[in-house]
Amino acid sequence: MEKKEKTVRFLRVWMCIFYCVALFMGVFFAVFLPGGFVGEDDVDDSMALFKFVYSVLGIGVMLIFVPLALKLMSFKKTKLAVSKENDPDLRGYREKAVLRLVLLTGVMFINLIFYGVWQDSTFIFCALIGFAASLACWPTVERLERETGRTAEADSGR
């Protein structure tokens, strides 16, 4: 039981660190750079293509990474890597959970950076979708047991 709690604590600390960095980035771009790096007056026809490309990139990253991260623990290869027999120390589960966290925070960070550049609300909404999806993956002992197939009774017999 101690390994589970230690793993959950480790994952929660990393999630909180990523949330703090994302919050700092959002506040920094909203308060200290209210016009963005590229102000609205600077966006002309030549910059419109760049803004469109960044919008498609920010939305595309969100559309690809969020479902991938939410589905990550149910892939057959991942289930084999984090199963009870193959992973007695929960190292594989920790790695996959951190990968899921990196995918979701990647969505937040990329869209927050694009928001800082363009000051377009589309990027904030994409970052909020990544944040909401990461809240659905908040690490708990119950989630760990469900995703790894470990139960408290089986681990107490070790």
N, C-alpha and C positions, 0 to 999 in steps of 0.2 A: 504494500500500500504506500510505502514511503517513496518508492520510485515514481509512482503515478503523481503524487502530490508535488514532488520535486520538479517533474517534467511540466506539470500544469503551471506551477509558479514561474518557472523559467520562461514559458511561452507568454504568460501574462505580463511579465516584466518587459519583454521585447515588444509586445503590442502597445504597452503604455509608452515606451520610448518612441515608437513610430508615431503614435498619436500626438505626443508632445511636439515632435519635429514638424508634423503636418500642421498643427495648430499655430506654431511659431511662423511657419511659411505663410499660412493664410493671413494671419494678422499683419505680418510684415508687408505683404503685397497690398493688402487693403488699406493699411494706415500710412505706411511710409512711401508707397509708390501708387498713389491713387489714380494717376493717369497711365500707369504701366510704363514699360520701357519704350513701347511704341505708342505714343499718344494718339487720340482720335484724329487730331489735325494732321498727323503724319501718314495716316492710312489713305493712300490714293489708289489709283487703278493698278499701279505696279505692285503695291503691297497687298492688294485684295487677293491675289493668287496665293501668296504666302499665308495669309490669314485663313483662306479656305483649306489649304493643305494641312495646316496645323489643327484646324477644327476636325477635319476628317481623321487625322492621326490620333487626336485625343479621344474622339468618340470610338474609333476603331480599337484602340488599346483597351478601352473600357468594355467594349462588346466582346472582345476575345478573352481578356484576362479574368474578368469577374466570373463568367460561367466555368472557365477552366479551373479557377481556384476553388469554387464551390463544389465542383464535381471531383476534385483531385483525390480525395480519400476513398472514393467508390470505384476507382479504376482497378482492374484485376491485378495489374503489376504492383500497384501501391498496396493493395490489400495483402498480397503475398509478402511484401517487404516489411509490413508492420504487424504481421500476425504474431501470435503468442510464441510459436515454435521458433521462428526466425529472428525474433527481436526481444530477447529476455531483458535487456537494459533500456528498452524504449528509445534507442538511438535512432532507429529508422523512422519511428513515429515523429520524433522531435524534428528530424530533418525535413520530413514531408510537411509538417505543420508550419515550420519556418518558411518553406518554399511557398505555401499557400499564403502566408502573411506577406511575403515579399511581393507576390503577384498583386495582392490587393493594395498594398501600400504603394506599389509602383503606379497603379492607376491613380491613386491620390496625388502622389508627388508630381507625376508628369502633367496632370491636369492643373495642379496648382502652379507649376512653373509656367505653363501656357497662359494661365489666368494672369500671372504677373507680367507677362509680356504683352498680352493683347487686351486685358481687362474685359473679357467677354464672359457673360454669365453662363454660357454653355459649359465652360471648363469647370466652373464651381459645381454645377449640377452633376457632371461626370465624377468629380472628386467626391461629392456627397454620396453618390451611388456606390463607389468603392468603399467609403466609410461605412455605409449601412450594411454592405455585404460582409465587411470584416467584423462587424458586431454580431452577425449571424454565426461567425466562426470563433466566438469568444471561448477560450479553452476552459473546460471544466473536467472534473474527474469522470462524470457521467458520459460526456462526449468522448473522452479518451477510451473508456470501456466499450462504448458502442462502436467506435471506429476500429479498435484493435481486436475486439472480440474477447477481451479479458474481463473477468468478473472478480469481485472482491473475494468471493469464496474460493475461486480457483487459485488466486495469488496467495491467499493466506495458507494454503497447503504446501507452499514451497519452503 
